[in-house]
């Protein structure tokens, strides 16, 4: 049986990170901010003999691929055999996404790593690709659509489905409403059903209620810190501008009772 480690955050800026282990392989999805890099490296040394067989990314926001950049710079003992993603070009990201100098620098650093250190170990994933690791398969359910320019970087999220003989896990990244609508239109809802669904965009302002109602999640994985879980900007529950409480109400209406939150620490799930 494989195990999914749903990683806790080490920074207030929440992250998304999964380490999935099969009988002989270790796979990482996203990983967190640059501030999460040291903790992730320590986890990989302890639990994976410092080796990642494949590292998958959903989209190029710092709280999803920053830990990878930090490990490449500061933890040379961590061996990464293969990178897998389907990012927009840096030119597209600058045109439709942020123009902040610090974020452009991160994108350019990632591009440079792909062209040098991982020149022969980078794989651009495509729709319907499947990657097998022992008895576990990672399926690509959606890739970046250049025609969706609203909420551009979040909507560039690649969607992955992890399949084992016992369990399915759906990874949505930070997918927004537009990307979610396009995904529903492109495949049957049964293909998106999963035992565990990672809540899009940390559980707020991601895919809409209709998306979750259509795919009928059995259990929810929330990469959500305390302040975001309670929509608390310092004035108490509900005082912030985020939509987490609304998403929580959707799940209650759907009858979902199993919620796993990485604000409570790293959680290991048998899949």
C-alpha positions as CSV (number, residue, x, y, z in Angstrom):
1,X,0.0,0.0,0.0
2,X,1.3,3.5,-0.9
3,X,1.3,6.4,1.6
4,X,0.6,10.0,1.0
5,X,2.2,12.5,3.3
6,X,0.2,15.7,3.4
7,X,2.9,18.2,4.5
8,X,2.4,20.9,7.1
9,X,3.6,24.4,6.4
10,X,6.6,26.0,8.0
11,X,5.6,29.6,7.0
12,X,2.5,31.7,7.5
13,X,2.1,31.9,3.7
14,X,0.3,28.6,3.2
15,X,1.7,25.9,0.9
16,X,0.7,22.8,-1.0
17,X,2.9,19.8,-0.6
18,X,2.5,16.1,-0.9
19,X,5.1,13.4,-0.7
20,X,3.8,10.1,-2.0
21,X,5.7,6.8,-1.4
22,X,5.2,3.5,-3.0
23,X,7.1,0.2,-2.3
24,X,10.2,1.6,-4.0
25,X,9.5,5.1,-5.3
26,X,9.1,8.6,-3.8
27,X,7.1,11.3,-5.7
28,X,6.6,14.9,-4.7
29,X,3.8,17.2,-5.7
30,X,4.5,21.0,-5.4
31,X,6.2,21.3,-2.0
32,X,5.6,24.8,-0.6
33,X,7.4,28.1,-0.3
34,X,11.1,28.7,-0.2
35,X,10.7,28.8,3.6
36,X,9.5,25.3,3.5
37,X,12.5,24.0,1.6
38,X,14.7,23.0,4.6
39,X,11.9,21.1,6.3
40,X,11.1,19.3,3.1
41,X,14.7,18.4,2.5
42,X,14.9,17.0,6.1
43,X,11.8,14.9,5.5
44,X,13.2,13.5,2.3
45,X,16.5,12.6,4.0
46,X,14.6,10.8,6.8
47,X,11.9,9.1,4.8
48,X,13.2,8.8,1.2
49,X,16.9,8.3,1.4
50,X,17.4,11.8,0.0
51,X,15.9,10.7,-3.4
52,X,12.9,12.0,-5.3
53,X,12.0,9.8,-8.3
54,X,9.6,12.3,-9.9
55,X,8.6,15.8,-8.8
56,X,5.3,17.0,-10.2
57,X,4.2,20.7,-10.2
58,X,0.7,22.1,-10.5
59,X,1.5,25.8,-11.4
60,X,4.3,28.4,-10.9
61,X,3.3,30.3,-7.8
62,X,6.0,30.6,-5.1
63,X,4.0,28.7,-2.4
64,X,4.0,25.7,-4.7
65,X,7.4,25.6,-6.3
66,X,9.5,27.7,-4.0
67,X,10.6,24.8,-1.8
68,X,12.0,23.1,-4.9
69,X,14.1,26.1,-5.8
70,X,15.4,26.3,-2.2
71,X,16.3,22.6,-2.2
72,X,18.1,23.0,-5.6
73,X,20.2,25.8,-4.1
74,X,20.8,24.7,-0.5
75,X,20.4,20.9,-0.4
76,X,22.6,19.4,-3.1
77,X,22.4,16.0,-1.4
78,X,18.7,15.7,-2.4
79,X,18.7,13.7,-5.7
80,X,15.8,14.6,-8.1
81,X,15.6,12.2,-10.9
82,X,12.8,13.8,-13.0
83,X,10.8,17.1,-13.2
84,X,7.2,16.9,-14.5
85,X,5.0,19.9,-15.2
86,X,3.2,22.0,-17.9
87,X,3.9,25.6,-17.1
88,X,3.1,28.6,-19.3
89,X,6.2,30.3,-20.7
90,X,7.7,33.0,-18.6
91,X,6.7,35.5,-21.4
92,X,3.0,34.4,-20.9
93,X,3.3,34.6,-17.2
94,X,4.6,38.2,-17.4
95,X,2.0,39.2,-19.9
96,X,-1.1,37.8,-18.1
97,X,0.2,37.2,-14.5
98,X,2.3,39.1,-12.1
99,X,4.9,41.6,-13.2
100,X,6.5,41.7,-9.8
101,X,10.3,41.5,-10.1
102,X,10.7,38.9,-7.3
103,X,8.2,36.6,-9.0
104,X,9.7,37.0,-12.4
105,X,13.1,36.1,-10.9
106,X,11.6,32.8,-9.5
107,X,10.2,31.9,-12.9
108,X,13.5,32.6,-14.6
109,X,15.4,30.6,-12.0
110,X,13.1,27.6,-12.7
111,X,13.6,28.0,-16.4
112,X,17.4,28.0,-15.9
113,X,17.3,24.9,-13.9
114,X,15.2,23.1,-16.5
115,X,17.7,24.1,-19.2
116,X,20.8,23.2,-17.3
117,X,20.7,20.8,-14.3
118,X,17.5,19.0,-15.5
119,X,18.1,19.4,-19.2
120,X,17.8,15.6,-19.8
121,X,15.4,15.0,-16.8
122,X,12.6,17.4,-17.5
123,X,9.3,16.2,-18.9
124,X,6.5,18.5,-20.1
125,X,3.4,16.6,-19.2
126,X,0.4,16.5,-21.6
127,X,-3.2,15.7,-21.2
128,X,-3.9,12.0,-20.6
129,X,-0.3,11.2,-19.8
130,X,0.0,8.4,-17.2
131,X,3.1,7.7,-15.0
132,X,3.4,4.4,-13.2
133,X,5.3,3.9,-10.0
134,X,4.9,0.3,-8.7
135,X,1.1,-0.1,-8.3
136,X,0.4,3.6,-8.3
137,X,-0.4,5.7,-11.4
138,X,-0.4,9.5,-11.8
139,X,-2.8,10.6,-14.5
140,X,-2.9,14.0,-16.1
141,X,-6.5,15.2,-16.2
142,X,-5.9,18.8,-17.3
143,X,-3.1,21.0,-18.5
144,X,-2.7,24.7,-19.0
145,X,-5.1,26.3,-21.5
146,X,-3.6,29.6,-23.0
147,X,-7.2,30.7,-23.9
148,X,-8.0,31.2,-20.2
149,X,-6.3,34.4,-19.3
150,X,-8.5,35.4,-16.3
151,X,-6.9,34.5,-13.0
152,X,-4.1,33.3,-15.3
153,X,-1.5,31.7,-13.1
154,X,-4.0,29.9,-10.8
155,X,-6.0,28.7,-13.8
156,X,-2.8,27.4,-15.4
157,X,-2.9,24.6,-12.8
158,X,-2.3,21.1,-14.0
159,X,-4.8,18.6,-12.5
160,X,-3.5,15.2,-11.5
161,X,-5.3,12.1,-10.3
162,X,-3.4,9.6,-8.3
163,X,-4.7,6.0,-8.6
164,X,-3.9,3.0,-6.6
165,X,-5.8,-0.3,-6.5
166,X,-7.7,1.0,-3.4
167,X,-7.8,4.8,-3.6
168,X,-8.0,7.9,-5.8
169,X,-6.7,11.3,-5.0
170,X,-7.5,14.4,-7.1
171,X,-5.0,17.2,-7.0
172,X,-6.4,20.6,-8.2
173,X,-3.6,23.0,-7.3
174,X,-5.0,26.5,-7.3
175,X,-7.5,25.9,-10.2
176,X,-10.1,28.7,-10.5
177,X,-13.7,28.7,-11.6
178,X,-12.9,29.2,-15.3
179,X,-10.4,26.3,-15.3
180,X,-12.8,24.2,-13.3
181,X,-15.7,24.8,-15.7
182,X,-13.4,23.8,-18.6
183,X,-12.3,20.7,-16.8
184,X,-15.9,19.6,-16.2
185,X,-16.7,20.2,-19.9
186,X,-13.8,18.1,-21.1
187,X,-14.5,14.9,-19.2
188,X,-17.1,12.8,-17.5
189,X,-17.6,13.6,-13.8
190,X,-16.8,10.0,-12.9
191,X,-13.3,10.5,-14.2
192,X,-12.8,13.2,-11.6
193,X,-14.4,11.4,-8.6
194,X,-11.8,10.6,-5.9
195,X,-11.7,9.4,-2.4
196,X,-9.6,12.4,-1.5
197,X,-9.9,15.8,-3.2
198,X,-7.3,18.6,-2.6
199,X,-9.4,21.7,-2.2
200,X,-8.5,24.2,-5.0
201,X,-6.7,27.4,-4.0
202,X,-6.4,26.5,-0.4
203,X,-10.2,26.1,-0.1
204,X,-11.2,29.6,-1.2
205,X,-11.8,31.4,-4.5
206,X,-10.9,28.3,-6.4
207,X,-13.3,26.1,-8.4
208,X,-16.9,26.8,-7.6
209,X,-19.7,25.0,-5.8
210,X,-21.0,23.4,-8.9
211,X,-17.6,21.7,-9.5
212,X,-17.6,20.1,-6.1
213,X,-21.3,19.2,-6.4
214,X,-20.6,17.5,-9.7
215,X,-17.6,15.4,-8.7
216,X,-19.0,14.6,-5.2
217,X,-15.8,14.4,-3.1
218,X,-15.7,11.8,-0.4
219,X,-13.1,13.5,1.7
220,X,-11.3,16.9,1.5
221,X,-7.6,17.8,1.8
222,X,-7.2,21.4,2.9
223,X,-3.8,23.2,2.5
224,X,-5.2,25.9,4.8
225,X,-3.6,27.7,7.7
226,X,-5.6,28.7,10.8
227,X,-6.3,32.3,9.8
228,X,-7.5,31.2,6.3
229,X,-9.6,28.3,7.7
230,X,-11.5,30.8,9.9
231,X,-11.3,33.7,7.4
232,X,-9.7,35.7,10.2
233,X,-7.6,38.8,9.3
234,X,-7.1,39.7,12.9
235,X,-10.6,40.6,13.9
236,X,-12.0,37.1,14.6
237,X,-13.8,34.4,12.6
238,X,-15.3,35.8,9.4
239,X,-13.4,39.2,9.6
240,X,-11.3,38.6,6.4
241,X,-12.1,38.8,2.7
242,X,-11.5,35.1,1.9
243,X,-14.1,32.6,0.9
244,X,-13.1,29.7,3.1
245,X,-16.3,29.7,5.2
246,X,-18.4,29.7,2.1
247,X,-16.5,26.6,0.7
248,X,-16.9,24.9,4.1
249,X,-20.6,25.5,3.9
250,X,-20.7,23.9,0.4
251,X,-19.0,20.8,1.8
252,X,-21.4,20.6,4.7
253,X,-24.3,20.8,2.3
254,X,-22.8,18.0,0.2
255,X,-22.6,15.8,3.4
256,X,-18.8,15.6,3.4
257,X,-17.7,14.9,6.9
258,X,-14.1,13.9,6.5
259,X,-11.7,16.9,6.4
260,X,-7.9,16.7,6.7
261,X,-6.1,20.0,7.2
262,X,-2.4,20.5,7.1
263,X,-2.7,23.3,9.6
264,X,-2.8,20.5,12.1
265,X,0.6,19.1,11.0
266,X,1.9,16.6,8.5
267,X,-0.7,13.8,8.0
268,X,0.1,10.4,6.6
269,X,-2.7,8.7,4.7
270,X,-2.6,5.1,3.4
271,X,-3.8,5.1,-0.2
